[in-house]
Every structure is written in C-alpha cells, then in structure tokens.
C-alpha cells in the first residue's frame, strides 16, 4: 500500500501526468475503450488528497484540450469516411448507436453534442455522425469546446470530492473517484437507453395511429 501511494504521489507531482491526461483524452475521443474519465478522476483525486491544488487546474486545462481535439478528430473521420466504410461501423450495435445519433442530431444537435460527451461510446457515435451528416465544422467546434470544458470540470470535480473526503490517502481517493465515475456512467447509460426505448415505442405507436385513418378511408372508398 505504501509503495503504491509513493508511486501515485510521484506521478501526480510529475509534469508527465499532464501529457498522459492529454493523450488519453485525445485517443478516447475516437476510440472509446480508452478510459479517459478514469485517468482524469484518479489524477484529480490524488492531487486533492495530497494538496496539489495547482495540479487540479492543470488537469482541467489539459483534459478539456484533449477532449476537444479527440472529438474533432471523430468529427473529421465522419466527414471523410462516412458511416459505413469500416466493418465495425456496420455491426448492429454500431448501427443502432449511429441511428440514435442521426435522429438526435436532426432534432436537437446542440443538446445531444453537449450531453453525449458524458457517454463514452455515445460521444464517438454522435461526433462521427455529426461529421458525416454535414454539420457545420465551426458550429461543431464551438459545441465540442463547451462540452469538453464542462466534462473536464465535472471529472476533476469528482476527483476533488473523493480527494477531500480521503485527504492524505491518494490511493483510496483515486479508487473512490473511479468508483463514483463508473456508477454515474452506468446511471447515465441506463437513463439514455430507457429514454431512447420510450421514444422508439412512441414513434411506433404514432405510426400505427397514423395508419388507422388511411385504412378507414380505403375501406370507405372500396365500400
């Protein structure tokens, strides 16, 4: 335990932690298996637990910058390759995510881009789809900048909460911050999935209701 604590302390106090945060946030923008939230929250929790307050400000800056760059890379991929160039894009799960993103961007692009940043797989689907469907690059950049900054502040805020709660124990603070982030991520995923399913059922019901007058009209004509 003491060895792990010393390792975390050395990492938090090293300028290389900012390079790691930036790189992970960039890659996570277009490759969701890389857990950017984990490293940001863990670093912030360790920094708060040891009183490295300047590190928290730096973490917000580099995490936001990395998130913005990564999201705009995903947007550029969508503009260049479309939505079915690669095999993984044609999988059922990817097509469902892209379909959800396409519908959401058509109805409420601003809200979707801002909120999707908090959903690891969802943000990639939304940003790639935004590029493929012709959203203006300048508009997307502005929204991605706002989303990236708010996400970075949220992630560091969770780390700060965990670090202050377990002040003096950076290892447990980092683990607590990660646990909180995972819990929030599961809740967000369940809520968005439930809302999407409810919206799909409502659309199906509306479609069937619209068919009823057509059937009645056809029956009258035939009668």
C-alpha positions in Angstrom: 0.0 0.0 0.0 2.8 2.4 0.9 4.6 1.6 -2.3 1.5 2.3 -4.4 0.9 5.5 -2.6 4.5 6.6 -3.3 4.1 5.8 -7.0 0.9 7.8 -7.2 2.5 10.7 -5.4 5.4 10.7 -7.8 3.1 10.6 -10.8 0.9 13.4 -9.6 3.9 15.6 -8.9 5.5 14.9 -12.3 4.7 17.1 -15.4 4.3 13.9 -17.4 0.9 13.4 -15.8 -0.4 16.2 -18.0 1.0 14.6 -21.1 -0.7 11.3 -20.1 -4.1 13.0 -19.4 -4.0 14.9 -22.7 -3.0 11.9 -24.8 -5.6 9.6 -23.2 -8.4 12.2 -23.7 -7.4 12.7 -27.3 -7.5 9.0 -28.1 -10.7 8.4 -26.2 -12.4 11.0 -28.5 -12.4 8.5 -31.3 -11.5 5.2 -29.6 -13.9 4.7 -26.6 -12.2 1.7 -25.0 -9.5 4.1 -23.7 -10.9 5.3 -20.3 -10.2 9.0 -20.2 -12.5 9.6 -17.2 -10.6 7.1 -15.2 -7.2 8.8 -15.5 -8.6 12.3 -15.1 -10.6 11.5 -12.0 -7.8 9.4 -10.5 -5.2 12.1 -11.0 -7.5 14.8 -9.6 -8.4 12.7 -6.6 -4.7 12.0 -5.8 -3.9 15.7 -6.3 -6.7 16.8 -4.0 -5.7 14.2 -1.3 -2.1 15.5 -1.3 -2.9 19.2 -1.6 -1.6 19.6 -5.1 -4.2 22.3 -6.0 -2.3 23.6 -9.0 -2.4 20.1 -10.5 -6.3 20.3 -10.5 -6.3 23.4 -12.6 -3.8 21.9 -15.0 -5.8 18.7 -15.2 -8.9 20.7 -16.2 -7.0 22.6 -18.9 -5.3 19.5 -20.5 -8.3 17.3 -20.1 -10.5 19.8 -21.8 -8.0 20.4 -24.6 -7.6 16.7 -25.2 -11.3 16.1 -25.2 -11.8 18.9 -27.8 -9.1 17.6 -30.1 -10.3 14.0 -29.8 -13.9 14.9 -30.5 -12.9 17.0 -33.6 -10.9 14.0 -34.9 -14.0 11.9 -34.6 -15.9 14.6 -36.5 -13.3 14.7 -39.2 -13.4 10.9 -39.5 -17.2 11.2 -40.1 -16.7 13.8 -42.8 -14.0 11.9 -44.6 -15.1 8.2 -44.4 -18.9 8.4 -43.7 -20.8 5.9 -41.6 -20.2 2.5 -43.2 -16.6 2.5 -44.5 -15.2 0.2 -41.8 -16.5 -3.2 -40.7 -17.2 -2.1 -37.1 -19.5 0.6 -38.3 -21.7 -2.0 -40.0 -22.2 -4.0 -36.8 -25.7 -4.0 -35.3 -24.6 -2.2 -32.1 -22.8 0.5 -34.1 -25.7 0.9 -36.4 -28.1 1.4 -33.5 -25.8 4.0 -31.9 -25.4 5.8 -35.3 -29.1 5.7 -35.9 -29.8 7.1 -32.4 -27.2 9.8 -33.1 -28.6 10.7 -36.5 -32.1 11.1 -35.2 -30.9 13.1 -32.2 -28.8 15.5 -34.3 -31.7 16.1 -36.6 -33.9 17.2 -33.7 -31.6 18.8 -31.2 -28.0 18.9 -32.2 -26.8 21.3 -29.5 -28.2 19.3 -26.6 -27.0 16.0 -28.0 -23.4 17.0 -28.6 -23.2 18.6 -25.1 -24.7 15.6 -23.3 -23.0 12.8 -25.4 -19.6 13.9 -24.1 -20.5 12.2 -20.9 -21.3 8.8 -22.6 -18.1 7.0 -23.7 -19.5 5.2 -26.8 -22.3 7.7 -27.4 -19.9 10.6 -27.9 -18.0 8.8 -30.6 -21.2 7.9 -32.4 -22.6 11.4 -32.1 -19.4 13.1 -33.3 -18.7 10.8 -36.2 -22.4 11.1 -37.3 -22.3 14.9 -37.0 -19.3 15.0 -39.4 -21.0 12.5 -41.8 -24.3 14.3 -41.9 -22.8 17.7 -42.8 -23.0 19.7 -39.5 -21.1 22.9 -39.9 -17.5 22.5 -38.7 -17.4 25.9 -37.0 -20.6 25.1 -35.1 -19.3 21.7 -34.0 -16.0 23.1 -32.8 -17.8 25.6 -30.6 -20.1 23.0 -29.1 -17.3 20.5 -28.7 -15.2 23.1 -26.8 -18.1 23.8 -24.5 -18.7 20.1 -24.0 -15.0 19.3 -23.4 -14.6 22.1 -20.8 -17.7 21.1 -18.9 -16.7 17.4 -19.0 -13.2 18.2 -17.7 -14.6 20.3 -14.8 -17.1 17.5 -14.0 -14.4 14.8 -14.0 -12.0 16.9 -11.9 -14.8 17.8 -9.6 -15.5 14.1 -8.8 -11.8 13.6 -8.1 -11.8 16.7 -5.9 -14.7 15.3 -3.9 -13.1 12.0 -3.4 -9.7 13.5 -2.6 -11.1 15.8 0.1 -13.1 13.0 1.6 -10.0 10.8 1.9 -7.4 13.6 2.4 -4.0 12.2 2.9 -4.7 8.8 1.2 -4.3 9.3 -2.6 -4.7 5.6 -3.5 -8.1 5.2 -1.8 -9.1 8.7 -3.1 -8.3 7.6 -6.7 -10.2 4.3 -6.3 -13.2 6.1 -4.8 -13.2 8.7 -7.6 -13.1 5.9 -10.2 -16.0 4.0 -8.5 -18.1 7.2 -8.4 -17.4 7.8 -12.1 -18.3 4.3 -13.0 -21.6 4.5 -11.1 -22.6 7.8 -12.7 -21.7 6.3 -16.1 -23.9 3.3 -15.6 -26.8 5.5 -14.4 -26.4 7.8 -17.5 -26.3 4.8 -19.8 -29.4 3.3 -18.3 -31.3 6.6 -18.4 -30.4 7.4 -22.0 -31.2 3.8 -23.1 -34.6 4.0 -21.3 -35.4 7.3 -23.0 -34.4 6.0 -26.4 -36.6 2.9 -26.0 -39.5 5.0 -24.8 -39.1 7.4 -27.8 -39.0 4.4 -30.2 -42.2 3.0 -28.7 -43.9 6.4 -29.0 -42.8 6.7 -32.6 -44.1 3.2 -33.4 -47.4 4.0 -31.7 -47.8 7.3 -33.6 -47.0 5.5 -36.9 -49.8 2.9 -36.2 -52.2 5.6 -35.3 -51.5 7.4 -38.5 -52.3 4.3 -40.4 -55.8 3.9 -38.9 -57.4 6.8 -40.8 -55.8 5.6 -44.0 -57.3 2.1 -43.6 -60.7 3.6 -42.8 -60.5 5.8 -45.8 -59.6 2.9 -48.1 -62.5 0.9 -46.7 -64.9 3.7 -47.4 -63.6 4.0 -50.9 -63.9 0.3 -51.6 -67.3 0.2 -49.9 
